[in-house]
Amino acid sequence: MLQELSHMDRITQLQNEIEQLLTIMSSSIAYLTSRTNFEQVSEAIPITKQRNPEKVDTPEVFEANKKELVTDLVTKAKQIEVLIHSLPVPESEEEQATRLQELEGEMQKANDEYKIAVYRARDLHAQVREVLQQMLSVPE
């Protein structure tokens, strides 16, 4: 059971890391599209729009930030890869079927024990009720 919890913790951690990766990607795209000026990539297509120069980073700052974004993305991707490799190897169908049968047996045993405990509790309740009735019906 403890081992299964650690696997679930890893899965939850993996889910969180993937969400962080998506956040980094989204932020990167937002930065790249908002902090650069439009550049002409083809002589056949003229530039028809310019950004406010105050909203555009200098080429040096933009390149440094791009490198930092790439480093963040690669780091997060490596962290995710490590988490993926730490996950257990999936069981074969036969092993899963065997484990489910064992769990079914354990569940049946626990259910039988529960029924016995309920019957015992009812019996004890009846005995206590009978004793109390006897005590209350005794004349003084």
N, C-alpha and C positions, 0 to 999 in steps of 0.2 A: 504494500500500500504506500509506504514512504517513497519507494522508487517511482511509483506512478505519479505521486505528487510532484516530484522533482521534474518528471517529464512534462507535466502540465505547466509547471512554472516556466520551463524552457519554452514551451509553446506560447505561453502568454508573453514572455520576454521577446520571443521572435515576432509576435504580432506587434508589440510596442515598437520594436526596432524597424519593422517595415513601415509602420505609420510615420516614424521619424524620417525614414528615407523619403517617403512621399512628400512630407513637409519640406524637406531640404530641396527636393526636386521642384516643387511648386514655387518655393521662394527663389530658387535659382532662375527659373523661367521668368518669374515676375521681375527680378532684378535685371536680367539680360534684356528683356524687352522694354524696360522703362528707363534705364540709365545710359543708353547708348543713342547716338544720333543715327539718322538714316544715312546709309551709304549707297552710292550707285554701284550696282554689281554688273550692269549691262549698259552699253552705250545706247541700246535701243529703248531702254526704259529709263526715263528721266526721274529725278527725285522731285516729288511734288509737295513734300511736307517736311518741315524742320521742327525739331524739339526746341523748347526754351533752353538756351545755353546753361542756365542755372540748374536745370534738371539733368544735365548730361555730365557724366564723369569724364575726367581727362583720360586719354588713352592709357597712360601708365597706371592710373588707379583702376581703370576698368580691367586691364590685363591682370593686375595683382588680385583683384576680387574674383575674376574668373578662375585663376589658379587656386585660390582658397576654396571656392565652391566645388571645384573638381576634387580637391583633396578631401573635403567633407563628404562628398558623394562616395569616393573610393573607400574612405575609412569606414563609413557606415555599411557599405556593401560587404567589406571584409568582416565586419562584426556579425552581419547577418549570415555570412558563409560559415563562420565558426559556430554559430548557434545551430545552423542546419546540420553540420557535421556532428554536433553533440547529441542530436536526437537519436533515439534508439532505432535499430533496424526493424522494419515492420515484421510482425510474426507471419508465418505461413498460415494458410487457411486451416490446415490440420491442427496446428498449435492453438489457433484461436478457437476452433471447435472443441478441442480438449479442455481448454481453459474455461470456456463457457459451460461445458458439462460439469466441471468441478464446481464452478460457481453455482450452478443449478442445484447440485447436491448439497452444498453448504447452505443455500437459501432454504431448501426443503427441511434440512436439519434444524435451522434456526426457527423456521415456522412451526415445526413440531414442538420444539422447546417452548416457544411462545404459547402454543395451545395448552401445553401441560401447565405452564405458569398461570394462565388465565383460569383453568379449572381449579388449580390449587388455591388461587386467590378467592374464587367463588366459594370453595369449600370452607376456607378459613373465615370468610365473611359470614357464612351461614352459622359456623360454630360460635363466633363472637356474638352474633345476633341472638342465638339460642341461649348462651350464657347470660347475656344482658336481660333477656326476657325472664329467665329464671330468677335472676337477682331482683328484678323489679316486681315480680309476682310473689315473692316470699312475704308472708304476713309478719308484721312486727309485733 
